[in-house]
């Protein structure tokens, strides 16, 4: 089974059990039955090289696949030259730290159009991504993929179609499909299996290569307002969507193999394990060997 499941960050219970360092996460996750971990630089890239390399060694020994999330304040669409240079630097610095960890995927937020049209903002974002790739290549780190994410607020760049367009500029760009964001952005857009299928159809028709099989996923239940995403919740908070079961059925039916990162609030590892159990249940119902 090549599909992978894991948390974004560390669950509350990890610290309640007495653990203090993310260096302990790989063994903890392996003991739970998980095999992926997303390390967040959301509020800044502060990890030291020796710590990052130690985390990578620990993850490799426990067969945990690491990805990283670049700083939230990256804005690929900014018209400001200095902010554009800073965004490229944040991406490059994230890639360098990812390489220390042995990670090969860096998730990035596309940004906010502001007063620009969405079309103009998207073209600026593609230009900045291309420049970031040039710098990454110059450092010999072209093996690390950038993963633009679908976003949850209507004022943000990051619809499914926009992310597909961003990924069109280079085949190393892998989409991060955040199904909770998609659901919240359009005020409850994912209601059933057909809604999931349309998203997966768009990915397949847009990419037409292995990225449509091995894309990156974020999943959690998300509360929303008229403006889109409001707050992340847990799988037990069933008053909020979307539901994972229909997606799990499609993953099995289409033989898709994404990395699925759970972003539940405070229970990301426990819920990642529940997502895995749901998937395995659908897989077994399909008569496939695990």
Legacy VTK file of the C-alpha trace (Angstrom):
# vtk DataFile Version 3.0
C-alpha trace
ASCII
DATASET POLYDATA
POINTS 290 float
0.000 0.000 0.000
1.685 3.209 -1.153
-0.966 5.696 -0.012
0.307 7.417 3.151
-1.433 9.003 6.121
-0.140 11.350 8.801
-0.661 14.605 10.713
0.266 18.212 10.151
2.131 19.092 13.326
1.894 17.430 16.721
-1.307 16.327 18.461
-2.072 17.582 21.954
-1.838 14.012 23.250
1.792 13.816 22.079
2.724 16.410 24.712
0.252 15.090 27.287
2.104 11.774 27.149
5.313 13.568 28.141
6.961 14.022 24.766
8.724 17.320 24.263
10.487 17.301 20.888
9.386 16.749 17.293
12.445 14.499 17.012
10.317 11.947 18.876
7.456 12.187 16.392
8.613 9.626 13.798
8.771 6.746 16.298
5.523 7.895 17.928
3.749 7.982 14.567
5.138 4.605 13.520
3.853 3.102 16.782
0.414 4.492 15.951
0.459 2.920 12.505
0.992 6.127 10.517
3.613 6.784 7.846
3.636 10.521 7.014
4.336 13.773 8.863
4.072 17.386 7.751
6.369 19.802 9.564
5.055 23.365 9.551
7.102 26.505 8.982
3.813 28.412 8.938
4.997 31.145 11.266
8.621 31.129 10.198
11.573 28.890 9.408
13.275 28.570 12.775
14.567 25.005 12.823
18.348 24.567 13.050
20.145 22.473 10.472
21.369 19.843 12.937
17.866 19.438 14.383
16.349 19.144 10.908
18.894 16.537 9.865
18.265 14.562 13.058
14.538 14.627 12.371
15.202 13.355 8.861
17.359 10.506 10.160
14.691 9.541 12.676
11.975 9.676 10.040
13.942 7.520 7.628
14.623 4.913 10.309
10.882 4.739 11.077
9.813 4.857 7.401
7.947 8.131 7.895
7.614 10.345 4.809
8.137 14.028 5.658
6.707 17.052 3.883
6.956 20.670 5.013
4.605 23.633 4.907
6.204 26.921 3.898
5.336 30.156 5.785
1.700 31.206 5.584
2.607 34.786 4.691
4.017 33.902 1.266
2.116 35.826 -1.417
2.960 34.754 -4.961
0.510 37.315 -6.334
1.837 40.451 -4.653
2.516 43.436 -6.942
5.144 44.693 -4.474
8.673 43.882 -5.680
10.191 43.582 -2.199
7.396 41.310 -0.972
7.817 39.235 -4.119
11.545 38.800 -3.432
10.773 37.905 0.173
8.232 35.310 -0.920
10.812 33.687 -3.180
13.303 33.700 -0.300
10.790 32.058 2.048
10.154 29.350 -0.547
13.853 28.744 -1.148
14.618 28.686 2.589
11.776 26.190 3.084
13.211 23.986 0.348
16.675 24.101 1.935
15.244 23.068 5.318
13.124 20.391 3.631
16.267 18.960 2.087
17.926 18.805 5.520
14.959 16.704 6.667
14.933 14.471 3.632
11.539 15.868 2.602
10.687 16.175 -1.091
7.472 18.234 -0.924
6.980 21.848 0.180
3.384 23.070 0.482
2.829 26.744 -0.330
-0.123 29.137 -0.162
-0.618 30.996 -3.473
-1.527 34.328 -1.866
-4.167 37.033 -2.203
-5.057 38.938 -5.411
-5.877 42.156 -3.565
-7.030 44.800 -6.038
-5.849 42.839 -9.082
-8.116 40.693 -11.193
-7.776 36.991 -10.434
-6.365 36.441 -13.920
-3.646 39.056 -13.391
-2.877 37.700 -9.921
-2.556 34.184 -11.296
-0.072 35.315 -13.964
2.035 37.077 -11.313
1.936 33.956 -9.159
3.129 31.789 -12.048
5.996 34.214 -12.689
7.082 34.135 -9.023
6.870 30.339 -8.924
9.052 30.121 -12.024
11.638 32.421 -10.433
11.598 30.353 -7.244
12.192 27.201 -9.279
15.173 28.851 -10.986
16.764 29.607 -7.602
15.995 26.125 -6.309
17.623 24.605 -9.383
20.688 26.828 -8.970
21.156 25.310 -5.499
20.921 21.768 -6.831
17.607 21.176 -5.067
15.442 20.589 -8.113
14.407 17.188 -6.767
12.135 18.902 -4.240
8.598 19.642 -5.434
6.609 22.762 -4.654
2.965 22.016 -3.866
0.538 24.948 -4.331
-2.505 24.517 -2.100
-6.213 25.017 -2.723
-7.358 27.694 -0.292
-10.443 28.078 1.878
-11.306 31.780 1.687
-12.951 33.393 -1.299
-10.544 36.337 -1.320
-7.527 34.026 -1.665
-5.944 32.720 -4.834
-6.344 28.964 -4.834
-9.412 27.454 -6.464
-8.911 23.972 -7.901
-8.630 25.419 -11.415
-6.153 28.087 -10.278
-3.943 25.510 -8.567
-4.029 23.348 -11.701
-2.956 26.391 -13.729
-0.074 27.059 -11.329
1.034 23.436 -11.638
1.019 23.697 -15.425
4.281 25.668 -15.559
6.509 22.756 -14.487
5.898 19.052 -13.969
7.631 19.217 -10.563
4.746 21.267 -9.198
2.374 18.924 -7.355
-1.057 20.154 -6.242
-2.024 20.144 -2.584
-5.742 19.438 -2.670
-7.255 20.579 0.617
-10.747 19.125 0.485
-11.800 20.963 3.625
-10.759 24.241 2.037
-12.647 23.455 -1.153
-15.732 22.570 0.880
-15.547 25.759 2.957
-14.637 28.126 0.145
-17.928 27.490 -1.609
-19.996 27.169 1.571
-20.467 23.420 1.644
-19.413 22.464 -1.880
-18.627 18.788 -1.177
-21.882 17.005 -0.404
-21.425 13.586 -1.983
-19.235 11.245 -4.010
-20.021 13.030 -7.270
-18.647 16.295 -5.891
-15.380 14.557 -5.015
-15.325 12.871 -8.420
-15.543 16.204 -10.234
-12.502 17.469 -8.323
-10.510 14.325 -9.097
-11.591 14.528 -12.755
-10.221 18.082 -12.934
-6.887 16.971 -11.489
-6.615 14.086 -13.945
-7.595 16.090 -17.018
-5.331 19.007 -16.076
-2.156 17.130 -15.201
-2.286 13.993 -17.386
0.752 12.485 -15.634
1.871 10.767 -12.425
1.000 13.837 -10.358
-2.693 12.983 -10.801
-1.943 9.685 -9.056
0.469 10.834 -6.340
-0.856 14.305 -5.455
-0.762 15.812 -1.951
-3.889 16.045 0.228
-4.907 18.021 3.287
-8.073 16.901 5.044
-10.119 18.103 8.013
-13.632 19.221 8.829
-13.904 23.003 8.453
-16.466 25.520 9.654
-17.207 28.337 7.208
-18.929 31.694 6.844
-20.022 33.539 3.708
-16.367 34.430 3.143
-15.249 30.807 3.282
-13.035 29.013 5.821
-13.506 29.968 9.455
-12.139 27.222 11.728
-10.713 23.697 11.628
-12.500 20.982 13.611
-12.089 17.244 14.256
-13.668 14.178 12.674
-15.961 13.785 15.689
-17.429 17.246 14.972
-19.899 15.865 12.469
-21.881 19.092 12.210
-19.080 20.250 9.906
-17.991 18.716 6.607
-16.768 17.268 4.416
-17.138 13.516 4.935
-14.137 11.332 4.126
-15.917 8.068 3.250
-16.931 9.031 -0.324
-13.395 10.203 -1.059
-11.974 6.965 0.355
-14.224 4.989 -1.996
-12.918 6.954 -4.970
-9.299 6.555 -3.890
-9.827 2.799 -3.928
-11.839 2.689 -7.147
-9.363 4.855 -9.061
-6.287 3.303 -7.437
-5.004 6.730 -6.415
-1.965 6.994 -4.141
-1.761 10.459 -2.585
-0.115 11.443 0.667
-2.952 12.430 3.013
-2.143 14.917 5.767
-4.753 15.486 8.471
-5.169 19.026 9.814
-7.735 18.385 12.538
-7.559 20.763 15.492
-5.399 19.271 18.247
-6.169 15.691 17.173
-4.426 15.534 13.825
-2.601 12.245 14.437
-5.603 10.446 15.959
-7.812 11.619 13.088
-5.159 10.693 10.513
-5.314 7.155 11.891
-9.110 7.205 11.630
-8.845 8.340 8.000
-6.492 5.447 7.350
-8.927 2.998 8.963
-11.770 4.299 6.796
-9.629 3.921 3.698
-8.556 0.384 4.628
-12.175 -0.555 5.243
-13.099 0.606 1.737
-10.048 -1.155 0.329
-11.032 -4.437 1.980
-14.614 -4.070 0.794
-13.181 -3.820 -2.699
-11.584 -7.229 -2.268
-8.029 -5.963 -2.504
-5.087 -7.234 -0.501
-3.427 -4.714 1.813
LINES 1 291
290 0 1 2 3 4 5 6 7 8 9 10 11 12 13 14 15 16 17 18 19 20 21 22 23 24 25 26 27 28 29 30 31 32 33 34 35 36 37 38 39 40 41 42 43 44 45 46 47 48 49 50 51 52 53 54 55 56 57 58 59 60 61 62 63 64 65 66 67 68 69 70 71 72 73 74 75 76 77 78 79 80 81 82 83 84 85 86 87 88 89 90 91 92 93 94 95 96 97 98 99 100 101 102 103 104 105 106 107 108 109 110 111 112 113 114 115 116 117 118 119 120 121 122 123 124 125 126 127 128 129 130 131 132 133 134 135 136 137 138 139 140 141 142 143 144 145 146 147 148 149 150 151 152 153 154 155 156 157 158 159 160 161 162 163 164 165 166 167 168 169 170 171 172 173 174 175 176 177 178 179 180 181 182 183 184 185 186 187 188 189 190 191 192 193 194 195 196 197 198 199 200 201 202 203 204 205 206 207 208 209 210 211 212 213 214 215 216 217 218 219 220 221 222 223 224 225 226 227 228 229 230 231 232 233 234 235 236 237 238 239 240 241 242 243 244 245 246 247 248 249 250 251 252 253 254 255 256 257 258 259 260 261 262 263 264 265 266 267 268 269 270 271 272 273 274 275 276 277 278 279 280 281 282 283 284 285 286 287 288 289
